[in-house]
């Protein structure tokens, strides 16, 4: 498993911790953490990180649910899915859902997830664009999610991804999170991914760097949102109230409409 792939255990651990507390419900994450204990030896077990990962996942879940609720015949594609259970958490009955990650990750994933007529797992690198041939379901409403992925790609990779989406789909919505350049520089000194020797490449703070006449930014969102902070208690609530103001531009969720 590559160093970048090993980072999948970081958000998984956070979601399991916060699921046990009822802040974020993810019983699959709890199950996997209990079954793959050795894989979490090098994972940062800080409470702050666990809450942060759960907040990020909650927002992605909400985006997916809203897309499914308001778009006819939606297709969901999740890039760098790791062991995430979004396909389970989000009610996607009769919705075509594709989860993609490196072959060794998908092999592990198949211990916990089962394919069916609506759910397919694709073993591939994101940047090996042959994987797009596996998307056989046609729809004008395609949602592509890339949670915790962009930082391990390059700016050229990101632009190539978008261009390949434009060539494949008549219309698509691409959602991903990204560090600001300043946050990426600071991550060299303190970041949970450093424990597995993963390196950050892509960073952005100006959405227009990926825009063109066919690609428009439609989302530029804080990860720490007041509605999530309100669900916390005590020192957690105080800490994230401060973080939501002081670090709001360090790490954000972006969305682009591709046509």
N, C-alpha and C positions, 0 to 999 in steps of 0.2 A: 504494500500500500504506500503511495507517495506521501511525502510530508504534507502536501496540500490536502490530500484525502483524509489524513489523520485529524485534520481540524474539524471533521464532522462530529467528533465526540464532544467538542466544546459546547455547541448549542444544544446537543442532545442531553447532556448532563444538566444544563440549566433548565431545560423544559421539564425534565424529570423531577428536579428539586421543587420547582414552582408548581408542578402538577400535584405533588403530595400535599402542598399547602393550599390548594384550591384556587390559586391565582390564575393558573393556566392549565386546562385539563388535557393531559396527554398520557393516558395509561400505557400506550405502546412504548413511549420513551421510558417510563418507569420499568416496564418489563425488560427492555433491552439493557438498561443500565444494570439491572440486577443479574442479567445473564452474561454480560460481557465485562465483568468487573475489572479484569486486568487491562482492558483497553483504556480505562479511565485513570490509570496511575499517574500519567503526566498531564492530566487536564487540570487547569486552574479551577479550584473548588470555591473560589470567592463568591460570597452571596451577591455582591454587586453585579458581577458578571452573569450569574444565573438569572437575576431579575431582568437585566438588560436583554439577554437572549430571549427570554419569554416575551418581553415587550415587542421586540422585533417580530417574533413569530406571530403574535396576536394581530399585528397590523397586516402582515401578509395574509393571514387567514381571513381577515375582514375584506381585504381586496378581492380574494378569490370568491368568497361567498357573494359579495355584491355583484361581481361579474357574472356568476352563474345565475343569480336571481334576475338580472336585468337583460341578459343577452340570450337570444334564441340559439339553440344548438351550439353551445360553447365547447371549445376544445382547450384543455389546460395542459401546458407543458412545463415541467419543473426541471430546471437545469442544475446540476450539482446537488441532487436531492439528498445525498448521504443516506441516513437512516430515518429521515424525517417522516412523520406520519400524517402530513397534511391531507393526503388523499383519503385518509380515514377520518380525520378531524372535521374536514369540510364535507358537508352533505353533497356528494356528487353523483347521486343516482342517475343513471342514464346519460352521464356526461363522459365524454372521452377524455381520459387522463393518461398522460405519459410522464414517467419519471426517468431521468437520465443521470448516469454517473459512470465513472471508470468501471471496467469489467470486474475488478476485485471487490469494489464497493457493492455492485449489483449482486455479485455472488453471495456476499454476506447479507445483503438486504433480503434475498429470497428465503432466508431462514425465518423471516418475520412477516413477509408480505406475499400474497398470492395473486398472480395475474388472472384476469377474466376478460370477457368480451369488451368491457369498458376501461380496463386498466392494463397498461403495458409498461414494462421496465426495459430500458434501452441501455446496454452496456457500451459506452463510448466516451471518448474525450469530447468535451463541448466543441473544441476547435477542429475536430475531424468531421466536417460538415456532411459526410455521408449519412450520418444519423438522421438527417431530415427525410431520407427516403422511407424511414419507418413510420413517419406521420402520414398515414393513408387516409385519415378521416378529413373530409373537406368541409370547411366552414369559413364564414366571413368574420367569425368572432373567436379569435385565438388569443389566449392569455398566456404569456411566457413569463415564468417566475424564476429569478436567479438569486435566491437568498444566500448571502455570505459567499458569493462567488467572484464578483468583479475584481476584487483586489488581487486575485491570483492570475489575472489575465493582463494583457497589455492594452494600450489605447487602440492599437491596430487590431487586436483580437476583438475588442468591443465593436469597432466600426465594421469589421468583417461579419461579425454575428448579425448586426442590424441589417447589413446589405443582403445576407443570405436569407434572413427572415422576409425581407421585402420581395426577394425573388420567389420565395416559396409560397407566401400567403398573400391574398389580395388585401388583407387588413390584419394587423396584429397589435397587441398591446404588450410592451416589454417593461417589466418591473424589476429593479435591482437596487441594492444598497451599495454605497461607495463612501470611502474615506475622503476627506478633504486632503489636499497636498500637505498641509501642515500636520494633520493627524497622522498621515502616512510616515512623515519624517520622524515624528515623536514615537511612533510604534517601534522603531528600532531599539528604543530604550526600555519600553514597557508595553507588552502586548501578549495576551494568552497564547497566540499562535507561535511565539518565540520558543515555547516549550517543545514544539515538535519541528523546529527549524524551518517553518514555512516562511516564505518571503512575500512581501507586498509589492506589487508592481503598479497596477492602475489606481489612480486617484483623481478626483475631480471636484470642483466646487462651482463650476460654471456650466449649467446644463446645455448651453448652446454649442459646446464642443462636439456634441454628437448629433446636432440638428442639421437638417438640410431641407430642401423643398418637400421631401417625402417623409420626414421624421420630425415630429414636434413633441417637445416636452409637455406633459400634461399633469405631472405630479412632482413635487419637491417638498418632501415631508419630514418633519422631526420624527425620530424614533421614540423619544421620550415625550409622551403626550399627557396632557393634564388628566384625561379620563382614565389613563392607566395609573398615574400617580395617586389618584384619589382612592384606588383600590388597595394601596399599601397602608402600612400602619407604622407608628412610632418612628424610629430612626431611619427606616427604609424610606418612608414618605418624605422626611426632611431631606435626606441625601439626594433623592431623585428630583425633588423640587428644585434644589440648587443645580444639579447636573443639567436639568432641562433648560435652564437659562444660560449657564456658563459654557456648556459644550454643544449647543444646538446646531452649530454649523460644522462640527467636526466629523459627523457621520450621519448620513441621511439616506432616505429612500427616494429613488427617482422613478418616474414612469414616462414612457414614450409611446406615442401612437405612430405606427408605421403603416404607410399606405403606398 
